[in-house]
Amino acid sequence: MANYIMKNESGLSKVATSEDSKTFWESLGLTAESCSDDQYDGLIRSTKSFDNGTWVDLIRDDVSFDLITLREELDKHIANVKHSIESNDNEPASWATHLTTLEAIDLDTLITTPGEMPSITGKNWVDALMNNSISVPLVLEV
């Protein structure tokens, strides 16, 4: 998969995971710089940052997330994706697919013992979901 850091004059602005997305962001004045799958994964999991054109490894402890917090974060991201789709013309088709994927996530699958609220850990909410086989791949793109 092609991954790109989309930059404005201030630095990192978005990430593009396809040529369509890259072209979309370039049409809005951003410039592209290639990044590896490992770098992209590090960005969305908060284990890497892209600061002034330099990749930096971050050392962060895992934090615990309860289901309420994960639902809130997921709902905020879904709202952002919907807003982006409604606000832009010619947005990449992958955004609609991403929205469908997000809306299908069932966080109740994280409950392993009925009646007990699980504590899910990760560097951030996306990492916590990905650690439990729930993918949120376009989180920095939209």
C-alpha positions in Angstrom: 0.0 0.0 0.0 1.2 3.5 -0.8 1.4 5.8 2.2 2.1 9.5 2.1 2.6 12.2 4.7 0.6 15.2 3.5 2.2 18.4 4.6 1.4 22.0 4.7 3.7 24.9 5.6 3.4 23.9 9.3 4.4 20.2 8.7 2.3 17.1 9.0 -1.4 17.7 8.1 -2.8 14.4 7.0 -1.8 10.9 5.9 -2.9 9.5 2.5 -3.1 5.8 2.0 -3.8 5.7 -1.7 -3.0 7.6 -4.9 -6.6 8.9 -5.0 -6.3 10.3 -1.5 -2.9 11.8 -2.3 -4.3 13.5 -5.4 -7.3 14.8 -3.3 -5.1 16.4 -0.7 -2.7 17.8 -3.3 -5.6 19.5 -4.9 -6.1 21.3 -1.6 -2.5 22.6 -1.6 -0.8 19.9 0.5 2.5 18.3 -0.6 3.2 14.6 -0.4 6.2 12.7 1.0 6.3 8.9 0.9 6.3 6.9 4.2 6.6 3.2 4.8 3.9 0.9 6.2 5.9 0.8 9.5 6.0 4.6 9.7 2.3 4.9 9.0 1.5 2.2 11.5 3.6 4.1 14.1 1.8 7.3 13.4 -1.7 5.9 14.0 -0.5 3.9 17.0 1.4 6.9 18.5 4.7 5.1 18.5 6.2 7.5 15.9 5.9 11.1 15.0 6.9 13.1 12.0 8.4 16.4 13.3 10.0 19.0 11.0 10.6 16.4 8.3 12.2 13.9 10.7 10.8 10.6 11.9 11.0 10.2 15.7 10.4 7.0 17.7 8.1 7.7 20.7 8.3 5.8 23.9 4.9 5.8 25.4 3.3 3.6 28.1 0.1 1.8 27.3 -3.0 3.4 28.9 -6.2 1.7 29.8 -9.4 2.5 28.0 -12.9 1.5 29.1 -15.6 0.8 26.6 -17.3 4.1 27.2 -14.2 6.1 26.2 -13.6 3.9 23.2 -17.2 4.4 22.0 -16.8 8.1 22.5 -13.6 8.3 20.5 -15.0 6.0 17.8 -18.2 8.1 17.6 -16.2 11.3 17.3 -14.2 9.8 14.5 -17.3 8.6 12.7 -18.8 12.2 13.0 -15.5 13.6 11.6 -15.6 11.2 8.6 -19.3 12.0 7.9 -18.5 15.7 8.1 -15.5 15.3 5.7 -17.6 13.4 3.2 -20.4 15.9 3.3 -18.1 18.9 3.2 -15.8 17.9 0.3 -16.4 17.4 -3.4 -14.5 14.6 -5.1 -13.3 13.0 -1.9 -11.7 9.6 -2.3 -14.1 6.6 -2.5 -12.1 5.0 0.3 -13.7 7.4 2.8 -17.2 6.0 2.3 -15.8 2.5 2.7 -14.0 3.6 5.8 -17.3 5.1 7.2 -19.1 1.8 6.5 -16.3 -0.1 8.3 -16.4 2.2 11.3 -20.2 2.0 11.6 -20.0 -1.8 11.6 -17.5 -2.0 14.6 -19.1 -3.7 17.5 -17.1 -2.8 20.6 -19.2 -5.3 22.7 -17.0 -8.0 21.1 -14.3 -6.8 23.5 -16.4 -8.1 26.5 -15.0 -11.5 27.3 -16.8 -12.0 30.6 -20.5 -11.0 30.7 -21.1 -8.3 33.3 -17.5 -7.2 33.5 -16.2 -4.1 31.8 -12.9 -4.9 30.1 -9.9 -2.6 30.4 -8.4 -2.3 26.9 -4.8 -1.0 26.7 -2.9 0.8 24.0 -0.8 3.9 23.3 -4.0 5.6 22.1 -7.6 4.6 21.4 -6.7 3.4 17.8 -3.8 1.3 19.1 -6.1 -0.2 21.8 -8.6 -1.3 19.2 -5.9 -2.6 16.8 -4.4 -4.6 19.7 -7.8 -6.4 19.8 -8.0 -7.0 16.1 -10.3 -4.1 15.3 -8.9 -2.1 12.4 -9.2 1.7 12.0 -6.8 2.2 9.1 -7.7 5.6 7.7 -7.9 7.4 11.1 -5.3 10.1 10.1 -6.6 10.5 6.6 -10.0 11.8 7.1 
